[in-house]
Amino acid sequence: LEARMERQIQRLRPLMEVTRFMISAQNTQRIMFMLVDMSLSLVWNPSSAIIVHESTNGQKVQIVSRGIANDFAEQYARDVAKRVLREGQSSYSMGFELSQTEEGQLMIEYPIVYAGKTRGVLAVSLSSEQEAEECREVLLALATMGSIILQSVHDQQQLSLQNERFLRLMYTSAKVGQ
């Protein structure tokens, strides 16, 4: 129990460090790369990670991955988009879901939720269910922090758009008033 607790503490230290960098990043793509890279450093066995992320307007699905072949990443992204993003059916009642790909790869998936909707999935391949048990809390913390930071970026983008609209309206009103 003590050794397990020590491993969790060792995983939390880099998580806290990367959080500082993620907060300063104001680019969704950069945040997704940070989430993927950090998830790989939190899982000790060689593995791969992918984020399937829906754009804010819901028109496009983006993929950020490490250690996954492109054809597998694209197929997996289509599956996640159909299963979670498009149909809006999220079965992450425990905050995560274990799934098995057609190729037999065990994946632990976490929703990326912001702007009132599941907009992405952070998925990490694992070697066993025991490994999933050992890293699920720390990966949940990472996915939750990612969701919060992406919500902040989304809110700032929306505020910027509102400010721009307001300035255009003020400019138009000033022109009409002359």
C-alpha positions in Angstrom: 0.0 0.0 0.0 2.9 2.3 0.9 4.6 1.6 -2.4 1.4 2.2 -4.4 1.0 5.5 -2.6 4.6 6.5 -3.4 4.0 5.7 -7.1 0.9 7.9 -7.1 2.8 10.8 -5.5 5.5 10.4 -8.1 2.9 10.6 -10.8 1.2 13.7 -9.3 4.4 15.8 -9.2 4.8 16.1 -13.0 1.0 16.6 -13.3 1.2 19.7 -11.1 4.2 21.0 -13.1 2.5 20.6 -16.5 -0.7 22.3 -15.2 1.3 25.6 -14.9 2.3 25.3 -18.6 -1.2 24.3 -19.7 -2.8 27.3 -18.0 -0.6 29.7 -19.9 -1.3 28.0 -23.2 -4.2 29.7 -25.0 -4.3 27.4 -28.0 -6.5 24.4 -28.1 -4.2 22.4 -30.3 -1.2 23.0 -28.0 -3.3 22.0 -24.9 -4.2 18.8 -26.6 -0.6 18.0 -27.4 0.3 18.7 -23.7 -2.5 16.3 -22.5 -1.3 13.5 -24.8 2.3 13.9 -23.8 1.5 14.1 -20.1 -0.7 11.1 -20.2 2.1 9.1 -21.7 4.5 10.2 -18.9 1.9 9.2 -16.3 1.5 5.7 -17.6 4.8 3.9 -17.0 4.5 1.0 -19.4 5.2 1.8 -23.1 1.9 2.9 -24.5 0.2 5.3 -26.8 -2.3 8.1 -26.4 -4.8 9.9 -28.5 -7.2 12.8 -28.2 -10.2 12.9 -30.4 -11.4 16.5 -30.2 -14.5 18.1 -31.8 -14.1 21.7 -32.9 -16.2 24.3 -31.1 -18.7 24.5 -34.0 -18.9 20.7 -34.1 -18.0 20.5 -37.8 -14.6 18.9 -37.6 -12.9 16.2 -35.5 -9.2 16.7 -34.8 -6.8 14.0 -33.7 -3.6 14.4 -31.6 -1.8 11.2 -31.0 1.6 9.7 -30.0 2.7 6.1 -30.5 -0.3 5.2 -32.7 -0.2 4.3 -36.4 -2.0 6.9 -38.5 -4.5 4.4 -40.0 -5.4 3.1 -36.5 -5.7 6.6 -35.1 -8.1 7.6 -37.9 -10.2 4.5 -37.4 -10.3 4.9 -33.6 -11.2 8.6 -34.0 -14.1 7.7 -36.3 -15.3 5.2 -33.7 -15.1 7.6 -30.8 -16.7 10.4 -32.8 -19.6 8.1 -33.7 -19.9 6.6 -30.3 -19.4 9.6 -28.1 -19.2 12.9 -29.9 -21.8 12.7 -32.6 -24.5 10.8 -30.7 -23.8 12.6 -27.5 -24.1 9.3 -25.6 -21.5 9.4 -22.9 -21.3 6.4 -20.7 -18.5 7.8 -18.5 -20.5 7.3 -15.3 -17.2 6.6 -13.3 -15.4 9.4 -15.1 -13.7 6.9 -17.5 -14.5 3.9 -19.6 -12.4 0.9 -20.5 -12.8 -0.2 -24.1 -11.2 -2.7 -26.4 -10.4 -1.8 -30.0 -11.1 -4.2 -32.9 -7.3 -5.0 -32.8 -7.6 -6.1 -29.2 -5.9 -3.0 -27.6 -7.2 -2.0 -24.2 -7.9 1.7 -24.0 -8.9 3.8 -21.0 -11.0 6.8 -22.1 -11.8 10.0 -20.4 -14.2 12.7 -21.6 -13.0 16.2 -22.3 -16.0 18.3 -21.3 -16.5 22.0 -21.8 -19.0 24.5 -23.1 -21.7 22.2 -21.8 -20.8 19.3 -24.0 -18.4 16.4 -24.3 -16.1 17.8 -26.9 -13.3 15.2 -26.8 -11.9 12.0 -25.5 -8.5 11.4 -24.0 -7.6 7.8 -24.5 -4.5 5.9 -23.4 -3.6 2.4 -24.4 -2.8 0.1 -21.5 -1.3 -3.3 -21.1 -3.7 -4.6 -18.5 -6.7 -3.8 -16.3 -4.4 -3.7 -13.3 -2.4 -0.9 -15.0 -5.8 0.9 -15.6 -6.6 0.6 -11.9 -3.2 2.0 -10.9 -3.3 5.1 -13.2 -7.1 5.8 -13.5 -7.2 8.5 -10.8 -4.2 10.5 -12.0 -5.4 10.3 -15.6 -8.9 11.4 -14.5 -7.2 14.4 -12.8 -5.3 15.2 -16.0 -8.5 15.0 -18.1 -10.4 17.1 -15.6 -7.7 19.8 -15.7 -7.7 19.7 -19.4 -11.4 20.2 -19.5 -11.2 23.2 -17.1 -8.4 24.8 -19.1 -10.1 24.2 -22.4 -13.3 25.8 -20.9 -11.2 28.8 -19.9 -9.8 29.1 -23.5 -13.3 28.7 -24.9 -14.7 31.4 -22.5 -11.9 33.8 -23.5 -12.5 33.2 -27.2 -16.2 33.9 -26.7 -15.5 37.0 -24.7 -13.2 38.2 -27.5 -15.9 37.6 -30.1 -18.4 39.5 -28.0 -16.0 42.4 -27.6 -15.4 42.5 -31.3 -19.2 42.6 -32.0 -19.6 45.3 -29.4 -16.9 47.4 -31.0 -18.3 47.0 -34.5 -21.8 48.0 -33.1 -20.3 51.1 -31.4 -18.4 52.0 -34.6 -21.6 51.6 -36.7 -23.6 53.6 -34.2 -21.0 56.4 -34.2 -21.0 56.5 -38.0 -24.8 56.7 -38.2 -24.8 59.5 -35.6 -22.6 61.7 -37.6 
